[in-house]
Amino acid sequence: QKLHGLGLVNSRQSLAVCESLSAAAFCRRRLPCLLVKLRMAQNLRHAVTFVEQGHVRVGPEVVTDPALLVPRAVEDFITWVDASRLRQKVLDYNQERDDFDLAA
């Protein structure tokens, strides 16, 4: 259940899956890899830079450690920080920026 919660295995059926678990499975659950998967960054180098500069938050917390393992339950709460310039650029590009945000 713990490996399933971390997103390392797809099923909770048996422990036989744990024998074939590789280090790459852990690396794919790191925050920069998930940013690339969610298309918030073009490549891994940009994703690591975004995390280190404090542009990304997981839930209510700003994360600056690119080695963070993101569990399956928290994966949906990866967003940009409210004051991030990247967030503003994305909203401008999608034409979703609110007039109230322009004053801030």
DSSP file (Angstrom, degrees, kcal/mol; ACC not computed):
  #  RESIDUE AA STRUCTURE BP1 BP2  ACC     N-H-->O    O-->H-N    N-H-->O    O-->H-N    TCO  KAPPA ALPHA  PHI   PSI    X-CA   Y-CA   Z-CA
    1    1 A Q     >        0   0    0      0, 0.0     4,-2.4     0, 0.0     5,-0.1   0.000 360.0 360.0 360.0 -36.1    0.0    0.0    0.0
    2    2 A K  H  >  +     0   0    0      2,-0.2     4,-1.6     1,-0.2     6,-0.2   0.914 360.0  46.3 -67.1 -42.0    2.9    2.3    0.8
    3    3 A L  H  >>S+     0   0    0      2,-0.2     5,-2.4     1,-0.2     6,-0.9   0.855 113.1  50.4 -68.0 -34.6    4.5    1.8   -2.6
    4    4 A H  H >45S+     0   0    0      3,-0.2     3,-0.6     2,-0.2    -2,-0.2   0.894 108.2  52.9 -68.2 -39.6    1.1    2.3   -4.3
    5    5 A G  H 3<5S+     0   0    0     -4,-2.4    67,-2.9     1,-0.2    68,-0.5   0.838 108.6  49.9 -64.3 -33.2    0.6    5.5   -2.4
    6    6 A L  H 3<5S-     0   0    0     -4,-1.6    -1,-0.2    65,-0.3    -2,-0.2   0.651 115.9-117.9 -78.2 -14.8    3.9    6.8   -3.6
    7    7 A G  T <<5S+     0   0    0     -4,-0.7    -3,-0.2    -3,-0.6    -2,-0.1   0.664  80.3 121.2  87.7  17.5    3.0    5.9   -7.1
    8    8 A L  S   <S+     0   0    0     -5,-2.4     2,-0.3    -6,-0.2    -4,-0.2   0.800  74.3  32.9 -84.6 -30.2    5.8    3.4   -7.6
    9    9 A V        -     0   0    0     -6,-0.9    -2,-0.2     1,-0.1    -1,-0.1  -0.910  68.5-143.0-124.4 154.7    3.6    0.4   -8.4
   10   10 A N  S    S+     0   0    0     -2,-0.3     2,-0.3     1,-0.1    -1,-0.1   0.715  80.0  39.5 -90.0 -21.7    0.3    0.4  -10.2
   11   11 A S        -     0   0    0      3,-0.1     3,-0.1     1,-0.1     6,-0.1  -0.914  57.0-148.6-131.3 156.1   -1.5   -2.3   -8.2
   12   12 A R        +     0   0    0     -2,-0.3     3,-0.1     1,-0.1    -1,-0.1   0.194  69.7 108.9 -99.6  13.8   -1.8   -3.4   -4.6
   13   13 A Q  S    S-     0   0    0      1,-0.1     2,-0.3     2,-0.0    -1,-0.1   0.948  81.9 -10.9 -62.0 -58.2   -2.2   -7.1   -5.6
   14   14 A S    >   -     0   0    0     -3,-0.1     3,-0.6     1,-0.0     4,-0.1  -0.904  53.1-119.0-143.7 167.3    1.1   -8.7   -4.5
   15   15 A L  G >  S+     0   0    0     -2,-0.3     3,-1.0     1,-0.2     4,-0.5   0.462  94.0  90.4 -85.7  -1.5    4.6   -8.0   -3.3
   16   16 A A  G >> S+     0   0    0      1,-0.3     3,-0.8     2,-0.2     4,-0.5   0.777  78.2  63.3 -64.8 -25.4    6.1   -9.7   -6.4
   17   17 A V  G X4 S+     0   0    0     -3,-0.6     3,-0.8     1,-0.2    -1,-0.3   0.798  90.1  68.0 -68.2 -27.9    6.0   -6.4   -8.2
   18   18 A C  G X4 S+     0   0    0     -3,-1.0     3,-1.0     1,-0.2    -1,-0.2   0.778  89.6  63.6 -64.8 -26.7    8.5   -5.0   -5.6
   19   19 A E  G <4 S+     0   0    0     -3,-0.8    -1,-0.2    -4,-0.5    -2,-0.2   0.850 105.4  44.3 -66.6 -33.0   11.2   -7.3   -6.9
   20   20 A S  G << S+     0   0    0     -3,-0.8     2,-0.3    -4,-0.5    -1,-0.2   0.341  84.3 123.5 -93.8   7.4   11.2   -5.6  -10.3
   21   21 A L    <   -     0   0    0     -3,-1.0     2,-0.2    -4,-0.2   -12,-0.1  -0.535  45.0-164.3 -71.7 128.1   11.1   -2.1   -8.8
   22   22 A S    >>  -     0   0    0     -2,-0.3     4,-0.8     1,-0.1     3,-0.6  -0.593  34.6-109.3-111.0 171.8   14.1    0.0  -10.1
   23   23 A A  H 3> S+     0   0    0      1,-0.2     4,-1.9    -2,-0.2     3,-0.3   0.781 115.3  66.5 -68.8 -26.7   15.7    3.2   -9.0
   24   24 A A  H 3> S+     0   0    0      1,-0.2     4,-2.0     2,-0.2    -1,-0.2   0.824  93.1  59.6 -64.6 -30.7   14.3    4.8  -12.2
   25   25 A A  H <4 S+     0   0    0     -3,-0.6     4,-0.5     2,-0.2    -1,-0.2   0.885 106.9  46.3 -64.9 -37.8   10.8    4.4  -10.7
   26   26 A F  H >< S+     0   0    0     -4,-0.8     3,-1.0    -3,-0.3    -2,-0.2   0.887 110.6  53.2 -69.0 -39.1   11.8    6.5   -7.7
   27   27 A C  H >< S+     0   0    0     -4,-1.9     3,-1.3     1,-0.3     6,-0.3   0.840 102.2  58.6 -66.1 -32.7   13.4    9.1  -10.0
   28   28 A R  T 3< S+     0   0    0     -4,-2.0    -1,-0.3     1,-0.2    -2,-0.2   0.668 100.8  57.4 -71.4 -15.1   10.2    9.4  -12.0
   29   29 A R  T <  S+     0   0    0     -3,-1.0    41,-2.6    -4,-0.5    -1,-0.2   0.392  81.1 113.3 -94.9   2.4    8.3   10.5   -8.8
   30   30 A R  B <> S-A   69   0A   0     -3,-1.3     4,-1.8    39,-0.2     3,-0.3  -0.394  80.2-111.5 -71.5 154.8   10.6   13.4   -8.2
   31   31 A L  H  > S+     0   0    0     37,-1.6     4,-1.9    35,-0.3     5,-0.2   0.883 113.3  51.3 -59.4 -45.7    9.0   16.9   -8.5
   32   32 A P  H  > S+     0   0    0      0, 0.0     4,-1.7     0, 0.0    -1,-0.2   0.885 109.0  52.2 -62.4 -35.4   10.9   18.1  -11.6
   33   33 A C  H  > S+     0   0    0     -6,-0.3     4,-2.0    -3,-0.3    -2,-0.2   0.884 109.7  49.1 -65.7 -37.5   10.0   14.9  -13.5
   34   34 A L  H  X S+     0   0    0     -4,-1.8     4,-2.5     2,-0.2    -1,-0.2   0.829 105.8  57.4 -71.4 -30.6    6.3   15.4  -12.6
   35   35 A L  H  <>S+     0   0    0     -4,-1.9     5,-2.9     2,-0.2     6,-1.0   0.898 109.1  45.6 -64.4 -39.0    6.6   19.1  -13.8
   36   36 A V  H ><5S+     0   0    0     -4,-1.7     3,-1.0     3,-0.2    -2,-0.2   0.902 112.8  50.8 -68.4 -40.3    7.7   17.8  -17.2
   37   37 A K  H 3<5S+     0   0    0     -4,-2.0    -2,-0.2     1,-0.3    -1,-0.2   0.870 111.4  47.3 -64.7 -37.2    4.9   15.2  -17.2
   38   38 A L  T 3<5S-     0   0    0     -4,-2.5    -1,-0.3    -5,-0.1    -2,-0.2   0.418 114.8-119.8 -83.5   1.7    2.3   17.8  -16.3
   39   39 A R  T < 5S+     0   0    0     -3,-1.0    -3,-0.2     2,-0.2    -2,-0.1   0.818  78.5 125.6  61.3  35.3    3.8   20.1  -19.1
   40   40 A M  S   <S+     0   0    0     -5,-2.9     2,-0.3    -6,-0.2    -4,-0.2   0.575  77.0  31.1 -91.2 -13.1    4.6   22.8  -16.7
   41   41 A A  S    S-     0   0    0     -6,-1.0    -2,-0.2     1,-0.1    -1,-0.2  -0.986  72.5-136.1-141.9 150.6    8.2   22.7  -17.9
   42   42 A Q  S    S-     0   0    0     -2,-0.3     2,-0.3     1,-0.1    -1,-0.1   0.899  84.7  -1.6 -75.0 -41.0    9.7   21.9  -21.3
   43   43 A N  S  > S-     0   0    0      1,-0.1     4,-2.0    -4,-0.0     5,-0.1  -0.872  78.1 -95.6-144.2 177.1   12.6   19.8  -20.0
   44   44 A L  H  > S+     0   0    0     -2,-0.3     4,-2.4     1,-0.2     5,-0.2   0.847 117.6  56.5 -67.7 -35.7   14.1   18.5  -16.8
   45   45 A R  H  > S+     0   0    0      1,-0.2     4,-1.8     2,-0.2    -1,-0.2   0.920 109.8  45.2 -64.0 -43.4   16.7   21.2  -16.6
   46   46 A H  H  > S+     0   0    0      2,-0.2     4,-2.5     1,-0.2    -1,-0.2   0.888 111.4  53.9 -66.4 -38.3   14.1   24.0  -16.7
   47   47 A A  H  X S+     0   0    0     -4,-2.0     4,-2.1     1,-0.2    -2,-0.2   0.913 108.0  48.9 -63.2 -42.8   12.0   22.1  -14.2
   48   48 A V  H  X S+     0   0    0     -4,-2.4     4,-2.6     1,-0.2    -1,-0.2   0.902 111.6  50.6 -63.3 -40.1   14.8   21.9  -11.7
   49   49 A T  H  X S+     0   0    0     -4,-1.8     4,-2.1     2,-0.2    -2,-0.2   0.914 108.8  51.0 -63.9 -43.4   15.5   25.6  -12.1
   50   50 A F  H  <>S+     0   0    0     -4,-2.5     5,-2.5     1,-0.2     6,-0.5   0.907 112.9  45.9 -60.5 -42.1   11.8   26.5  -11.5
   51   51 A V  H ><5S+     0   0    0     -4,-2.1     3,-1.2     1,-0.2     5,-0.2   0.932 112.6  49.2 -68.3 -45.4   11.8   24.4   -8.3
   52   52 A E  H 3<5S+     0   0    0     -4,-2.6    -1,-0.2     1,-0.3    -2,-0.2   0.835 109.6  52.4 -64.7 -32.1   15.1   25.8   -7.0
   53   53 A Q  T 3<5S-     0   0    0     -4,-2.1    -1,-0.3    -5,-0.2    -2,-0.2   0.522 117.4-111.9 -83.2  -4.7   14.0   29.4   -7.6
   54   54 A G  T < 5S+     0   0    0     -3,-1.2    -3,-0.2    -4,-0.4    -2,-0.1   0.792  77.2 128.5  85.1  28.8   10.7   28.9   -5.7
   55   55 A H      < +     0   0    0     -5,-2.5    26,-2.1    -6,-0.2     2,-0.4   0.555  59.8  68.3 -89.2  -9.0    8.2   29.1   -8.5
   56   56 A V  E     -B   80   0B   0      7,-0.5     7,-2.0    -6,-0.5     2,-0.4  -0.881  57.6-172.0-119.0 141.3    6.4   25.8   -7.6
   57   57 A R  E     -BC  79  62B   0     22,-2.8    22,-2.3    -2,-0.4     2,-0.6  -0.962  15.1-150.7-127.9 151.6    4.3   24.8   -4.7
   58   58 A V  E >  S-BC  78  61B   0      3,-2.4     3,-1.3    -2,-0.4    20,-0.2  -0.955  76.4 -37.9-119.6 108.2    2.9   21.5   -3.6
   59   59 A G  T 3  S-     0   0    0     18,-2.5    20,-0.1    -2,-0.6    -2,-0.0  -0.609 125.4 -26.8  71.2-135.0   -0.3   22.1   -1.7
   60   60 A P  T 3  S+     0   0    0      0, 0.0     2,-0.4     0, 0.0    -1,-0.2   0.570 120.8  91.3 -87.0  -7.3    0.1   25.2    0.4
   61   61 A E  E <  S-C   58   0B   0     -3,-1.3    -3,-2.4     1,-0.0     2,-0.4  -0.725  71.7-133.3 -98.0 134.8    3.9   24.9    0.7
   62   62 A V  E     -C   57   0B   0     -2,-0.4     2,-0.5    -5,-0.2    -5,-0.2  -0.708  26.5-150.9 -78.9 130.3    6.5   26.4   -1.6
   63   63 A V        +     0   0    0     -7,-2.0    -7,-0.5    -2,-0.4    -9,-0.3  -0.896  28.9 167.6-110.5 130.7    9.1   23.8   -2.4
   64   64 A T        +     0   0    0     -2,-0.5    -1,-0.1   -10,-0.1    -7,-0.0   0.306  55.8  91.9-119.2   5.6   12.7   24.6   -3.2
   65   65 A D    >   -     0   0    0      1,-0.1     3,-1.3   -11,-0.0   -34,-0.2  -0.898  55.5-164.5-103.7 112.3   14.1   21.0   -3.1
   66   66 A P  T 3  S+     0   0    0      0, 0.0   -35,-0.3     0, 0.0    -1,-0.1   0.615  83.9  69.4 -72.0  -9.4   14.1   19.3   -6.5
   67   67 A A  T 3   +     0   0    0    -37,-0.1     2,-0.2   -36,-0.1    -2,-0.0   0.311  69.1 130.5 -89.7  10.3   14.6   15.9   -4.8
   68   68 A L    <   -     0   0    0     -3,-1.3   -37,-1.6     1,-0.1     2,-0.6  -0.470  54.0-139.8 -68.1 127.1   11.1   15.8   -3.3
   69   69 A L  B     -A   30   0A   0     -2,-0.2   -39,-0.2   -39,-0.2    -2,-0.1  -0.793  16.8-147.6 -86.6 124.4    9.2   12.6   -3.9
   70   70 A V        -     0   0    0    -41,-2.6     5,-0.1    -2,-0.6    -2,-0.0  -0.832   8.8-138.8 -99.1 119.2    5.6   13.4   -4.6
   71   71 A P    >>  -     0   0    0      0, 0.0     4,-0.8     0, 0.0     3,-0.6  -0.249  25.1-109.1 -69.3 164.6    3.0   10.9   -3.5
   72   72 A R  T 34 S+     0   0    0    -67,-2.9     3,-0.4     1,-0.2     4,-0.4   0.839 116.3  55.9 -62.9 -35.5    0.1   10.0   -5.7
   73   73 A A  T 34 S+     0   0    0    -68,-0.5     3,-0.3     1,-0.2    -1,-0.2   0.770 111.4  42.3 -71.3 -25.9   -2.4   11.9   -3.4
   74   74 A V  T X4 S+     0   0    0     -3,-0.6     3,-1.8     1,-0.2    -1,-0.2   0.517  87.3  92.6 -98.8  -7.4   -0.6   15.2   -3.6
   75   75 A E  G >< S+     0   0    0     -4,-0.8     3,-0.9    -3,-0.4    -1,-0.2   0.803  81.5  57.2 -59.4 -31.5    0.2   15.0   -7.3
   76   76 A D  G 3  S+     0   0    0     -4,-0.4    -1,-0.3    -3,-0.3    -2,-0.1   0.610  98.4  62.6 -75.3 -11.5   -3.0   17.0   -8.2
   77   77 A F  G <   +     0   0    0     -3,-1.8   -18,-2.5     2,-0.1     2,-0.7   0.110  68.0 120.7-104.9  21.6   -1.9   19.9   -6.0
   78   78 A I  E <   +B   58   0B   0     -3,-0.9     2,-0.3   -20,-0.2   -20,-0.2  -0.782  39.1 144.8 -85.7 116.3    1.2   20.9   -7.9
   79   79 A T  E     -B   57   0B   0    -22,-2.3   -22,-2.8    -2,-0.7     2,-0.2  -0.839  50.9 -84.9-141.4 176.1    0.8   24.5   -9.0
   80   80 A W  E     -B   56   0B   0     -2,-0.3   -24,-0.2   -24,-0.2     2,-0.1  -0.544  50.6-100.1 -81.0 154.0    2.6   27.7   -9.5
   81   81 A V    >   -     0   0    0    -26,-2.1     3,-1.6    -2,-0.2     6,-0.3  -0.496  32.7-120.5 -69.1 144.8    3.2   30.1   -6.6
   82   82 A D  T 3  S+     0   0    0      1,-0.3    -1,-0.1    -2,-0.1    -2,-0.0   0.857 111.4  44.7 -59.9 -37.8    0.7   33.0   -6.7
   83   83 A A  T 3  S+     0   0    0      4,-0.1    -1,-0.3     5,-0.0     2,-0.2   0.315  86.8 125.7 -89.9   9.3    3.4   35.7   -6.9
   84   84 A S    <>  -     0   0    0     -3,-1.6     4,-1.5     1,-0.1     5,-0.1  -0.450  57.9-145.6 -74.1 138.0    5.4   33.8   -9.6
   85   85 A R  H  > S+     0   0    0      1,-0.2     4,-2.2     2,-0.2     5,-0.1   0.813 101.7  59.3 -68.9 -30.4    6.2   35.6  -12.8
   86   86 A L  H  > S+     0   0    0      2,-0.2     4,-2.3     1,-0.2    -1,-0.2   0.901 102.8  51.5 -64.6 -40.4    5.9   32.3  -14.6
   87   87 A R  H  > S+     0   0    0     -6,-0.3     4,-2.4     1,-0.2    -1,-0.2   0.910 109.8  49.9 -61.8 -42.2    2.3   32.0  -13.5
   88   88 A Q  H  X S+     0   0    0     -4,-1.5     4,-2.3     1,-0.2    -1,-0.2   0.891 110.2  50.0 -64.5 -39.5    1.5   35.5  -14.8
   89   89 A K  H  X S+     0   0    0     -4,-2.2     4,-2.4     2,-0.2    -1,-0.2   0.895 110.9  49.3 -65.6 -40.1    3.1   34.6  -18.1
   90   90 A V  H  X S+     0   0    0     -4,-2.3     4,-2.2     2,-0.2    -2,-0.2   0.915 112.1  48.1 -65.5 -42.7    1.0   31.4  -18.4
   91   91 A L  H  <>S+     0   0    0     -4,-2.4     5,-2.8     2,-0.2     6,-0.9   0.885 112.1  49.7 -66.0 -37.9   -2.2   33.3  -17.5
   92   92 A D  H ><5S+     0   0    0     -4,-2.3     3,-0.9     3,-0.2    -2,-0.2   0.920 110.8  49.8 -64.5 -42.8   -1.4   36.0  -20.1
   93   93 A Y  H 3<5S+     0   0    0     -4,-2.4    -2,-0.2     1,-0.3    -1,-0.2   0.898 115.1  42.5 -63.4 -40.9   -0.7   33.4  -22.8
   94   94 A N  T 3<5S-     0   0    0     -4,-2.2    -1,-0.3    -5,-0.2    -2,-0.2   0.447 109.5-125.0 -83.8  -0.2   -3.9   31.6  -22.1
   95   95 A Q  T < 5S+     0   0    0     -3,-0.9    -3,-0.2    -4,-0.4    -4,-0.1   0.884  78.5 118.1  55.0  43.7   -5.8   34.9  -21.8
   96   96 A E      < +     0   0    0     -5,-2.8     2,-0.2    -6,-0.1    -4,-0.2   0.288  30.9 127.5-117.1   5.2   -7.1   34.0  -18.4
   97   97 A R        -     0   0    0     -6,-0.9     2,-0.2    -9,-0.1    -9,-0.0  -0.474  55.5-131.5 -71.5 133.3   -5.4   36.7  -16.3
   98   98 A D    >>  -     0   0    0     -2,-0.2     4,-0.9     1,-0.1     3,-0.6  -0.535  11.4-125.8 -84.3 148.6   -7.9   38.6  -14.1
   99   99 A D  H 3> S+     0   0    0      1,-0.2     4,-0.9     2,-0.2     3,-0.3   0.807 111.6  60.7 -62.9 -29.9   -8.0   42.4  -14.0
  100  100 A F  H 3> S+     0   0    0      1,-0.2     4,-0.8     2,-0.2     3,-0.4   0.852  99.6  55.8 -66.3 -33.6   -7.6   42.2  -10.3
  101  101 A D  H <4 S+     0   0    0     -3,-0.6     3,-0.3     1,-0.2    -1,-0.2   0.788  98.1  62.8 -69.0 -27.1   -4.3   40.5  -10.8
  102  102 A L  H  < S+     0   0    0     -4,-0.9    -1,-0.2    -3,-0.3    -2,-0.2   0.847 100.6  52.1 -66.6 -33.5   -3.0   43.4  -12.9
  103  103 A A  H  <        0   0    0     -4,-0.9    -1,-0.2    -3,-0.4    -2,-0.2   0.771 360.0 360.0 -73.3 -25.3   -3.3   45.8  -10.0
  104  104 A A     <        0   0    0     -4,-0.8    -1,-0.2    -3,-0.3    -2,-0.2   0.470 360.0 360.0 -84.3 360.0   -1.3   43.5   -7.7
